[in-house]
Amino acid sequence: MDDLSEPTNLRFLRRMVTVLTGVMIAGVVVVIGLLVTRLTRDTSVLPELIELPDGASPVAFTQAADWYAVVTDQNQILIFDRMTGALRQTVAVE
């Protein structure tokens, strides 16, 4: 029986492909793990109580770093300060 050894370059290439496959699998697992942990985190901290003018009902809500806004059924946008909860501005929508 002939004892054929594989060439050095082929052995190196086989090991390189095996290592790169392992690195790629680990990278995909890390990316999926980061996506799952980042997307399931609840970053929206809503205020406990928002006081609207009499007769106004909320239709929509949005927020930014230092303010949040409530759109009412009376065609108004009420912008509140996030830290104090005080009404900053009222915008009439026509």
C-alpha positions in Angstrom: 0.0 0.0 0.0 1.3 3.4 -0.9 1.7 5.9 1.9 0.6 9.1 0.2 1.0 12.1 2.5 -0.9 15.2 1.7 1.1 18.2 0.5 2.0 20.9 3.0 0.0 23.6 1.2 -3.1 21.4 1.1 -2.8 20.7 4.9 -2.4 24.4 5.6 -5.4 25.2 3.4 -7.6 22.6 5.1 -6.7 23.9 8.6 -7.3 27.5 7.5 -10.8 26.7 6.1 -11.6 24.9 9.4 -10.5 27.8 11.5 -12.3 30.4 9.3 -15.5 28.3 9.5 -15.3 28.3 13.3 -14.7 32.0 13.4 -17.6 32.7 11.1 -19.9 30.5 13.2 -18.8 32.3 16.3 -19.4 35.7 14.6 -22.9 34.8 13.6 -23.7 33.6 17.1 -22.4 36.9 18.6 -24.3 39.0 16.1 -27.6 37.1 16.8 -26.9 37.4 20.5 -26.4 41.2 20.3 -29.5 41.6 18.2 -31.6 39.7 20.7 -30.3 41.5 23.7 -30.5 45.0 22.1 -33.9 44.6 20.5 -35.7 43.1 23.5 -34.5 45.8 25.9 -37.2 48.2 26.9 -35.7 51.7 26.6 -38.9 53.7 26.6 -39.6 55.1 30.1 -43.0 56.5 30.1 -44.1 59.1 32.6 -46.4 57.9 35.4 -49.1 60.5 34.9 -49.7 63.0 32.1 -52.2 65.7 32.8 -54.0 66.9 29.7 -56.4 69.9 29.4 -60.0 69.3 30.2 -61.9 67.3 27.5 -58.7 66.3 25.6 -58.0 62.7 24.9 -54.7 61.4 23.7 -54.4 60.1 20.1 -50.6 59.6 19.8 -47.5 59.8 21.8 -43.8 60.3 20.9 -40.7 61.1 22.9 -37.1 62.4 22.6 -34.2 62.6 25.0 -35.5 65.6 27.1 -39.2 65.9 26.1 -42.3 63.9 25.1 -45.3 65.0 23.1 -49.0 64.0 23.2 -51.2 64.6 20.2 -54.8 65.2 21.3 -58.2 64.7 19.6 -58.5 68.5 19.7 -55.8 68.9 17.0 -53.1 70.0 19.5 -49.7 68.8 20.1 -48.7 69.2 23.8 -44.9 69.1 24.4 -43.9 68.3 28.0 -40.5 68.5 29.7 -39.3 64.9 30.5 -37.6 65.8 33.9 -40.3 68.0 35.4 -43.4 66.9 33.5 -44.3 70.6 32.9 -46.0 71.7 29.7 -43.4 73.3 27.5 -45.3 74.2 24.4 -48.7 73.8 22.7 -48.9 73.5 19.0 -52.2 73.9 17.2 -52.6 71.7 14.1 -54.7 73.1 11.4 
